Amino acid sequence: MLFRAINYELYVKPHKGIMLFGVMAMLTCSGYLLYMRYKHDGTAYYESVEADGNVTLKKKTSKWLD
């Protein structure tokens, strides 16, 4: 009974503009995460820090193929 009395969403008409904004924001975030995962998986190089402090790019190699 208390839930029905204090729940604001039961008495307010849904606002289509806010719902559309929320859906677009969620889709944009999901799309960005998928894009970042796609771009990261496609890289064949990684950054390596040498003993003298220089950062170099090295090609990824598999230890399974040795």
HTML snippet that shows the backbone in 3Dmol.js (N, CA, C, O; Angstrom):
<script src="https://3Dmol.org/build/3Dmol-min.js"></script>
<div id="view" style="width:600px;height:400px;position:relative"></div>
<script>
const pdb = `
ATOM      1  N   MET A   1       0.818  -1.191   0.000  1.00  0.00           N
ATOM      2  CA  MET A   1       0.000   0.000   0.000  1.00  0.00           C
ATOM      3  C   MET A   1       0.867   1.263   0.000  1.00  0.00           C
ATOM      4  O   MET A   1       0.559   2.239  -0.683  1.00  0.00           O
ATOM      5  N   LEU A   2       1.941   1.229   0.766  1.00  0.00           N
ATOM      6  CA  LEU A   2       2.838   2.379   0.825  1.00  0.00           C
ATOM      7  C   LEU A   2       3.498   2.614  -0.533  1.00  0.00           C
ATOM      8  O   LEU A   2       3.706   3.758  -0.938  1.00  0.00           O
ATOM      9  N   PHE A   3       3.826   1.519  -1.239  1.00  0.00           N
ATOM     10  CA  PHE A   3       4.450   1.649  -2.554  1.00  0.00           C
ATOM     11  C   PHE A   3       3.551   2.412  -3.513  1.00  0.00           C
ATOM     12  O   PHE A   3       4.024   3.277  -4.251  1.00  0.00           O
ATOM     13  N   ARG A   4       2.260   2.104  -3.512  1.00  0.00           N
ATOM     14  CA  ARG A   4       1.324   2.796  -4.399  1.00  0.00           C
ATOM     15  C   ARG A   4       1.184   4.268  -4.035  1.00  0.00           C
ATOM     16  O   ARG A   4       0.985   5.111  -4.909  1.00  0.00           O
ATOM     17  N   ALA A   5       1.285   4.571  -2.773  1.00  0.00           N
ATOM     18  CA  ALA A   5       1.090   5.951  -2.318  1.00  0.00           C
ATOM     19  C   ALA A   5       2.279   6.844  -2.665  1.00  0.00           C
ATOM     20  O   ALA A   5       2.094   8.028  -2.945  1.00  0.00           O
ATOM     21  N   ILE A   6       3.497   6.297  -2.650  1.00  0.00           N
ATOM     22  CA  ILE A   6       4.666   7.160  -2.852  1.00  0.00           C
ATOM     23  C   ILE A   6       5.340   6.986  -4.210  1.00  0.00           C
ATOM     24  O   ILE A   6       6.279   7.719  -4.518  1.00  0.00           O
ATOM     25  N   ASN A   7       4.889   6.037  -5.032  1.00  0.00           N
ATOM     26  CA  ASN A   7       5.525   5.829  -6.331  1.00  0.00           C
ATOM     27  C   ASN A   7       5.034   6.884  -7.317  1.00  0.00           C
ATOM     28  O   ASN A   7       3.868   6.892  -7.711  1.00  0.00           O
ATOM     29  N   TYR A   8       5.926   7.755  -7.698  1.00  0.00           N
ATOM     30  CA  TYR A   8       5.618   8.875  -8.591  1.00  0.00           C
ATOM     31  C   TYR A   8       5.253   8.404  -9.996  1.00  0.00           C
ATOM     32  O   TYR A   8       4.413   9.019 -10.654  1.00  0.00           O
ATOM     33  N   GLU A   9       5.866   7.335 -10.457  1.00  0.00           N
ATOM     34  CA  GLU A   9       5.687   6.889 -11.838  1.00  0.00           C
ATOM     35  C   GLU A   9       4.298   6.344 -12.120  1.00  0.00           C
ATOM     36  O   GLU A   9       3.897   6.270 -13.281  1.00  0.00           O
ATOM     37  N   LEU A  10       3.557   5.964 -11.101  1.00  0.00           N
ATOM     38  CA  LEU A  10       2.208   5.454 -11.313  1.00  0.00           C
ATOM     39  C   LEU A  10       1.229   6.546 -11.707  1.00  0.00           C
ATOM     40  O   LEU A  10       0.207   6.258 -12.330  1.00  0.00           O
ATOM     41  N   TYR A  11       1.518   7.792 -11.357  1.00  0.00           N
ATOM     42  CA  TYR A  11       0.565   8.878 -11.545  1.00  0.00           C
ATOM     43  C   TYR A  11       0.965   9.866 -12.634  1.00  0.00           C
ATOM     44  O   TYR A  11       0.201  10.782 -12.937  1.00  0.00           O
ATOM     45  N   VAL A  12       2.119   9.704 -13.215  1.00  0.00           N
ATOM     46  CA  VAL A  12       2.605  10.659 -14.209  1.00  0.00           C
ATOM     47  C   VAL A  12       2.536  10.030 -15.593  1.00  0.00           C
ATOM     48  O   VAL A  12       2.885   8.864 -15.781  1.00  0.00           O
ATOM     49  N   LYS A  13       2.082  10.818 -16.551  1.00  0.00           N
ATOM     50  CA  LYS A  13       2.031  10.359 -17.936  1.00  0.00           C
ATOM     51  C   LYS A  13       3.462  10.250 -18.484  1.00  0.00           C
ATOM     52  O   LYS A  13       4.270  11.148 -18.247  1.00  0.00           O
ATOM     53  N   PRO A  14       3.797   9.173 -19.211  1.00  0.00           N
ATOM     54  CA  PRO A  14       5.157   9.031 -19.760  1.00  0.00           C
ATOM     55  C   PRO A  14       5.499  10.170 -20.726  1.00  0.00           C
ATOM     56  O   PRO A  14       4.656  10.603 -21.512  1.00  0.00           O
ATOM     57  N   HIS A  15       6.708  10.635 -20.658  1.00  0.00           N
ATOM     58  CA  HIS A  15       7.170  11.728 -21.508  1.00  0.00           C
ATOM     59  C   HIS A  15       8.000  11.132 -22.643  1.00  0.00           C
ATOM     60  O   HIS A  15       9.093  10.613 -22.418  1.00  0.00           O
ATOM     61  N   LYS A  16       7.474  11.212 -23.854  1.00  0.00           N
ATOM     62  CA  LYS A  16       8.109  10.565 -25.012  1.00  0.00           C
ATOM     63  C   LYS A  16       9.476  11.160 -25.334  1.00  0.00           C
ATOM     64  O   LYS A  16      10.382  10.434 -25.745  1.00  0.00           O
ATOM     65  N   GLY A  17       9.635  12.450 -25.157  1.00  0.00           N
ATOM     66  CA  GLY A  17      10.915  13.096 -25.461  1.00  0.00           C
ATOM     67  C   GLY A  17      12.034  12.614 -24.556  1.00  0.00           C
ATOM     68  O   GLY A  17      13.151  12.368 -25.012  1.00  0.00           O
ATOM     69  N   ILE A  18      11.732  12.480 -23.276  1.00  0.00           N
ATOM     70  CA  ILE A  18      12.735  12.001 -22.325  1.00  0.00           C
ATOM     71  C   ILE A  18      13.071  10.543 -22.609  1.00  0.00           C
ATOM     72  O   ILE A  18      14.233  10.143 -22.536  1.00  0.00           O
ATOM     73  N   MET A  19      12.046   9.746 -22.935  1.00  0.00           N
ATOM     74  CA  MET A  19      12.302   8.337 -23.259  1.00  0.00           C
ATOM     75  C   MET A  19      13.171   8.218 -24.505  1.00  0.00           C
ATOM     76  O   MET A  19      14.085   7.394 -24.546  1.00  0.00           O
ATOM     77  N   LEU A  20      12.896   9.025 -25.512  1.00  0.00           N
ATOM     78  CA  LEU A  20      13.685   8.995 -26.739  1.00  0.00           C
ATOM     79  C   LEU A  20      15.133   9.406 -26.457  1.00  0.00           C
ATOM     80  O   LEU A  20      16.068   8.794 -26.973  1.00  0.00           O
ATOM     81  N   PHE A  21      15.310  10.437 -25.642  1.00  0.00           N
ATOM     82  CA  PHE A  21      16.656  10.867 -25.270  1.00  0.00           C
ATOM     83  C   PHE A  21      17.403   9.749 -24.546  1.00  0.00           C
ATOM     84  O   PHE A  21      18.577   9.510 -24.826  1.00  0.00           O
ATOM     85  N   GLY A  22      16.744   9.071 -23.630  1.00  0.00           N
ATOM     86  CA  GLY A  22      17.372   7.982 -22.885  1.00  0.00           C
ATOM     87  C   GLY A  22      17.754   6.818 -23.777  1.00  0.00           C
ATOM     88  O   GLY A  22      18.839   6.254 -23.639  1.00  0.00           O
ATOM     89  N   VAL A  23      16.866   6.458 -24.694  1.00  0.00           N
ATOM     90  CA  VAL A  23      17.158   5.354 -25.619  1.00  0.00           C
ATOM     91  C   VAL A  23      18.322   5.718 -26.529  1.00  0.00           C
ATOM     92  O   VAL A  23      19.202   4.893 -26.770  1.00  0.00           O
ATOM     93  N   MET A  24      18.334   6.945 -27.035  1.00  0.00           N
ATOM     94  CA  MET A  24      19.426   7.371 -27.910  1.00  0.00           C
ATOM     95  C   MET A  24      20.753   7.414 -27.147  1.00  0.00           C
ATOM     96  O   MET A  24      21.791   7.044 -27.695  1.00  0.00           O
ATOM     97  N   ALA A  25      20.729   7.859 -25.902  1.00  0.00           N
ATOM     98  CA  ALA A  25      21.956   7.899 -25.099  1.00  0.00           C
ATOM     99  C   ALA A  25      22.487   6.490 -24.861  1.00  0.00           C
ATOM    100  O   ALA A  25      23.691   6.256 -24.961  1.00  0.00           O
ATOM    101  N   MET A  26      21.601   5.557 -24.549  1.00  0.00           N
ATOM    102  CA  MET A  26      22.033   4.174 -24.310  1.00  0.00           C
ATOM    103  C   MET A  26      22.575   3.539 -25.587  1.00  0.00           C
ATOM    104  O   MET A  26      23.584   2.834 -25.548  1.00  0.00           O
ATOM    105  N   LEU A  27      21.916   3.782 -26.715  1.00  0.00           N
ATOM    106  CA  LEU A  27      22.395   3.233 -27.984  1.00  0.00           C
ATOM    107  C   LEU A  27      23.739   3.837 -28.381  1.00  0.00           C
ATOM    108  O   LEU A  27      24.607   3.139 -28.904  1.00  0.00           O
ATOM    109  N   THR A  28      23.907   5.127 -28.134  1.00  0.00           N
ATOM    110  CA  THR A  28      25.174   5.781 -28.447  1.00  0.00           C
ATOM    111  C   THR A  28      26.305   5.201 -27.605  1.00  0.00           C
ATOM    112  O   THR A  28      27.386   4.921 -28.124  1.00  0.00           O
ATOM    113  N   CYS A  29      26.062   5.023 -26.318  1.00  0.00           N
ATOM    114  CA  CYS A  29      27.096   4.446 -25.438  1.00  0.00           C
ATOM    115  C   CYS A  29      27.423   3.015 -25.844  1.00  0.00           C
ATOM    116  O   CYS A  29      28.592   2.632 -25.884  1.00  0.00           O
ATOM    117  N   SER A  30      26.400   2.227 -26.144  1.00  0.00           N
ATOM    118  CA  SER A  30      26.632   0.839 -26.560  1.00  0.00           C
ATOM    119  C   SER A  30      27.393   0.791 -27.881  1.00  0.00           C
ATOM    120  O   SER A  30      28.313  -0.011 -28.042  1.00  0.00           O
ATOM    121  N   GLY A  31      27.015   1.640 -28.817  1.00  0.00           N
ATOM    122  CA  GLY A  31      27.711   1.692 -30.093  1.00  0.00           C
ATOM    123  C   GLY A  31      29.163   2.101 -29.938  1.00  0.00           C
ATOM    124  O   GLY A  31      30.036   1.560 -30.618  1.00  0.00           O
ATOM    125  N   TYR A  32      29.431   3.047 -29.055  1.00  0.00           N
ATOM    126  CA  TYR A  32      30.807   3.488 -28.815  1.00  0.00           C
ATOM    127  C   TYR A  32      31.639   2.364 -28.207  1.00  0.00           C
ATOM    128  O   TYR A  32      32.789   2.167 -28.598  1.00  0.00           O
ATOM    129  N   LEU A  33      31.072   1.630 -27.258  1.00  0.00           N
ATOM    130  CA  LEU A  33      31.793   0.506 -26.658  1.00  0.00           C
ATOM    131  C   LEU A  33      32.089  -0.575 -27.694  1.00  0.00           C
ATOM    132  O   LEU A  33      33.185  -1.134 -27.708  1.00  0.00           O
ATOM    133  N   LEU A  34      31.128  -0.870 -28.553  1.00  0.00           N
ATOM    134  CA  LEU A  34      31.356  -1.862 -29.607  1.00  0.00           C
ATOM    135  C   LEU A  34      32.419  -1.381 -30.593  1.00  0.00           C
ATOM    136  O   LEU A  34      33.254  -2.168 -31.040  1.00  0.00           O
ATOM    137  N   TYR A  35      32.389  -0.099 -30.930  1.00  0.00           N
ATOM    138  CA  TYR A  35      33.384   0.475 -31.829  1.00  0.00           C
ATOM    139  C   TYR A  35      34.785   0.372 -31.222  1.00  0.00           C
ATOM    140  O   TYR A  35      35.739   0.000 -31.906  1.00  0.00           O
ATOM    141  N   MET A  36      34.901   0.705 -29.934  1.00  0.00           N
ATOM    142  CA  MET A  36      36.202   0.633 -29.272  1.00  0.00           C
ATOM    143  C   MET A  36      36.705  -0.804 -29.216  1.00  0.00           C
ATOM    144  O   MET A  36      37.900  -1.039 -29.397  1.00  0.00           O
ATOM    145  N   ARG A  37      35.830  -1.761 -28.973  1.00  0.00           N
ATOM    146  CA  ARG A  37      36.235  -3.170 -28.936  1.00  0.00           C
ATOM    147  C   ARG A  37      36.690  -3.623 -30.327  1.00  0.00           C
ATOM    148  O   ARG A  37      37.683  -4.339 -30.454  1.00  0.00           O
ATOM    149  N   TYR A  38      35.966  -3.206 -31.365  1.00  0.00           N
ATOM    150  CA  TYR A  38      36.329  -3.581 -32.734  1.00  0.00           C
ATOM    151  C   TYR A  38      37.695  -3.008 -33.099  1.00  0.00           C
ATOM    152  O   TYR A  38      38.519  -3.702 -33.694  1.00  0.00           O
ATOM    153  N   LYS A  39      37.938  -1.752 -32.749  1.00  0.00           N
ATOM    154  CA  LYS A  39      39.212  -1.120 -33.084  1.00  0.00           C
ATOM    155  C   LYS A  39      40.360  -1.734 -32.287  1.00  0.00           C
ATOM    156  O   LYS A  39      41.463  -1.863 -32.818  1.00  0.00           O
ATOM    157  N   HIS A  40      40.138  -2.110 -31.046  1.00  0.00           N
ATOM    158  CA  HIS A  40      41.197  -2.681 -30.210  1.00  0.00           C
ATOM    159  C   HIS A  40      41.563  -4.083 -30.685  1.00  0.00           C
ATOM    160  O   HIS A  40      42.743  -4.436 -30.703  1.00  0.00           O
ATOM    161  N   ASP A  41      40.581  -4.882 -31.067  1.00  0.00           N
ATOM    162  CA  ASP A  41      40.858  -6.248 -31.505  1.00  0.00           C
ATOM    163  C   ASP A  41      41.622  -6.286 -32.821  1.00  0.00           C
ATOM    164  O   ASP A  41      42.310  -7.265 -33.109  1.00  0.00           O
ATOM    165  N   GLY A  42      41.509  -5.243 -33.615  1.00  0.00           N
ATOM    166  CA  GLY A  42      42.155  -5.230 -34.918  1.00  0.00           C
ATOM    167  C   GLY A  42      43.607  -4.785 -34.894  1.00  0.00           C
ATOM    168  O   GLY A  42      44.282  -4.845 -35.922  1.00  0.00           O
ATOM    169  N   THR A  43      44.101  -4.345 -33.756  1.00  0.00           N
ATOM    170  CA  THR A  43      45.477  -3.869 -33.717  1.00  0.00           C
ATOM    171  C   THR A  43      46.447  -5.037 -33.678  1.00  0.00           C
ATOM    172  O   THR A  43      46.196  -6.047 -33.020  1.00  0.00           O
ATOM    173  N   ALA A  44      47.545  -4.892 -34.382  1.00  0.00           N
ATOM    174  CA  ALA A  44      48.544  -5.959 -34.438  1.00  0.00           C
ATOM    175  C   ALA A  44      49.839  -5.540 -33.743  1.00  0.00           C
ATOM    176  O   ALA A  44      50.824  -6.278 -33.782  1.00  0.00           O
ATOM    177  N   TYR A  45      49.851  -4.370 -33.109  1.00  0.00           N
ATOM    178  CA  TYR A  45      51.046  -3.862 -32.440  1.00  0.00           C
ATOM    179  C   TYR A  45      50.712  -3.477 -31.002  1.00  0.00           C
ATOM    180  O   TYR A  45      49.562  -3.184 -30.676  1.00  0.00           O
ATOM    181  N   TYR A  46      51.723  -3.481 -30.160  1.00  0.00           N
ATOM    182  CA  TYR A  46      51.556  -3.028 -28.787  1.00  0.00           C
ATOM    183  C   TYR A  46      52.744  -2.159 -28.406  1.00  0.00           C
ATOM    184  O   TYR A  46      53.814  -2.248 -29.007  1.00  0.00           O
ATOM    185  N   GLU A  47      52.538  -1.315 -27.395  1.00  0.00           N
ATOM    186  CA  GLU A  47      53.609  -0.433 -26.935  1.00  0.00           C
ATOM    187  C   GLU A  47      54.457  -1.162 -25.913  1.00  0.00           C
ATOM    188  O   GLU A  47      53.940  -1.795 -24.993  1.00  0.00           O
ATOM    189  N   SER A  48      55.766  -1.066 -26.085  1.00  0.00           N
ATOM    190  CA  SER A  48      56.700  -1.711 -25.172  1.00  0.00           C
ATOM    191  C   SER A  48      57.659  -0.655 -24.642  1.00  0.00           C
ATOM    192  O   SER A  48      58.186   0.156 -25.404  1.00  0.00           O
ATOM    193  N   VAL A  49      57.883  -0.670 -23.333  1.00  0.00           N
ATOM    194  CA  VAL A  49      58.819   0.265 -22.708  1.00  0.00           C
ATOM    195  C   VAL A  49      60.154  -0.449 -22.550  1.00  0.00           C
ATOM    196  O   VAL A  49      60.246  -1.492 -21.903  1.00  0.00           O
ATOM    197  N   GLU A  50      61.182   0.130 -23.152  1.00  0.00           N
ATOM    198  CA  GLU A  50      62.521  -0.456 -23.098  1.00  0.00           C
ATOM    199  C   GLU A  50      63.192  -0.121 -21.764  1.00  0.00           C
ATOM    200  O   GLU A  50      62.661   0.663 -20.977  1.00  0.00           O
ATOM    201  N   ALA A  51      64.356  -0.715 -21.516  1.00  0.00           N
ATOM    202  CA  ALA A  51      65.084  -0.492 -20.265  1.00  0.00           C
ATOM    203  C   ALA A  51      65.523   0.963 -20.112  1.00  0.00           C
ATOM    204  O   ALA A  51      65.605   1.471 -18.994  1.00  0.00           O
ATOM    205  N   ASP A  52      65.808   1.644 -21.240  1.00  0.00           N
ATOM    206  CA  ASP A  52      66.249   3.038 -21.163  1.00  0.00           C
ATOM    207  C   ASP A  52      65.084   4.030 -21.100  1.00  0.00           C
ATOM    208  O   ASP A  52      65.316   5.237 -21.036  1.00  0.00           O
ATOM    209  N   GLY A  53      63.840   3.546 -21.117  1.00  0.00           N
ATOM    210  CA  GLY A  53      62.677   4.420 -20.990  1.00  0.00           C
ATOM    211  C   GLY A  53      61.992   4.757 -22.293  1.00  0.00           C
ATOM    212  O   GLY A  53      60.936   5.390 -22.278  1.00  0.00           O
ATOM    213  N   ASN A  54      62.556   4.355 -23.427  1.00  0.00           N
ATOM    214  CA  ASN A  54      61.922   4.628 -24.711  1.00  0.00           C
ATOM    215  C   ASN A  54      60.721   3.713 -24.918  1.00  0.00           C
ATOM    216  O   ASN A  54      60.730   2.549 -24.515  1.00  0.00           O
ATOM    217  N   VAL A  55      59.693   4.259 -25.550  1.00  0.00           N
ATOM    218  CA  VAL A  55      58.500   3.480 -25.869  1.00  0.00           C
ATOM    219  C   VAL A  55      58.556   3.123 -27.345  1.00  0.00           C
ATOM    220  O   VAL A  55      58.671   4.006 -28.195  1.00  0.00           O
ATOM    221  N   THR A  56      58.477   1.834 -27.655  1.00  0.00           N
ATOM    222  CA  THR A  56      58.511   1.382 -29.041  1.00  0.00           C
ATOM    223  C   THR A  56      57.293   0.524 -29.327  1.00  0.00           C
ATOM    224  O   THR A  56      56.705  -0.065 -28.420  1.00  0.00           O
ATOM    225  N   LEU A  57      56.922   0.461 -30.599  1.00  0.00           N
ATOM    226  CA  LEU A  57      55.830  -0.405 -31.030  1.00  0.00           C
ATOM    227  C   LEU A  57      56.404  -1.728 -31.499  1.00  0.00           C
ATOM    228  O   LEU A  57      57.334  -1.762 -32.306  1.00  0.00           O
ATOM    229  N   LYS A  58      55.852  -2.807 -30.994  1.00  0.00           N
ATOM    230  CA  LYS A  58      56.293  -4.136 -31.403  1.00  0.00           C
ATOM    231  C   LYS A  58      55.106  -4.914 -31.930  1.00  0.00           C
ATOM    232  O   LYS A  58      53.975  -4.733 -31.478  1.00  0.00           O
ATOM    233  N   LYS A  59      55.375  -5.782 -32.892  1.00  0.00           N
ATOM    234  CA  LYS A  59      54.315  -6.596 -33.473  1.00  0.00           C
ATOM    235  C   LYS A  59      53.935  -7.709 -32.504  1.00  0.00           C
ATOM    236  O   LYS A  59      54.798  -8.341 -31.895  1.00  0.00           O
ATOM    237  N   LYS A  60      52.630  -7.940 -32.369  1.00  0.00           N
ATOM    238  CA  LYS A  60      52.164  -9.007 -31.493  1.00  0.00           C
ATOM    239  C   LYS A  60      52.535 -10.353 -32.088  1.00  0.00           C
ATOM    240  O   LYS A  60      52.345 -10.587 -33.281  1.00  0.00           O
ATOM    241  N   THR A  61      53.058 -11.226 -31.261  1.00  0.00           N
ATOM    242  CA  THR A  61      53.368 -12.587 -31.694  1.00  0.00           C
ATOM    243  C   THR A  61      52.694 -13.563 -30.747  1.00  0.00           C
ATOM    244  O   THR A  61      52.433 -13.243 -29.588  1.00  0.00           O
ATOM    245  N   SER A  62      52.420 -14.734 -31.244  1.00  0.00           N
ATOM    246  CA  SER A  62      51.766 -15.757 -30.443  1.00  0.00           C
ATOM    247  C   SER A  62      52.796 -16.735 -29.905  1.00  0.00           C
ATOM    248  O   SER A  62      53.648 -17.212 -30.654  1.00  0.00           O
ATOM    249  N   LYS A  63      52.728 -17.034 -28.627  1.00  0.00           N
ATOM    250  CA  LYS A  63      53.634 -18.014 -28.034  1.00  0.00           C
ATOM    251  C   LYS A  63      53.239 -19.432 -28.438  1.00  0.00           C
ATOM    252  O   LYS A  63      54.036 -20.358 -28.282  1.00  0.00           O
ATOM    253  N   TRP A  64      52.050 -19.615 -28.942  1.00  0.00           N
ATOM    254  CA  TRP A  64      51.575 -20.937 -29.346  1.00  0.00           C
ATOM    255  C   TRP A  64      52.213 -21.390 -30.650  1.00  0.00           C
ATOM    256  O   TRP A  64      52.298 -22.589 -30.915  1.00  0.00           O
ATOM    257  N   LEU A  65      52.661 -20.441 -31.467  1.00  0.00           N
ATOM    258  CA  LEU A  65      53.209 -20.790 -32.775  1.00  0.00           C
ATOM    259  C   LEU A  65      54.693 -21.090 -32.731  1.00  0.00           C
ATOM    260  O   LEU A  65      55.231 -21.606 -33.711  1.00  0.00           O
ATOM    261  N   ASP A  66      55.377 -20.792 -31.641  1.00  0.00           N
ATOM    262  CA  ASP A  66      56.825 -21.024 -31.549  1.00  0.00           C
ATOM    263  C   ASP A  66      57.159 -22.490 -31.458  1.00  0.00           C
ATOM    264  O   ASP A  66      58.332 -22.852 -31.375  1.00  0.00           O
TER     265      ASP A  66
END
`;
const viewer = $3Dmol.createViewer("view");
viewer.addModel(pdb, "pdb");
viewer.setStyle({}, {cartoon: {color: "spectrum"}});
viewer.zoomTo();
viewer.render();
</script>
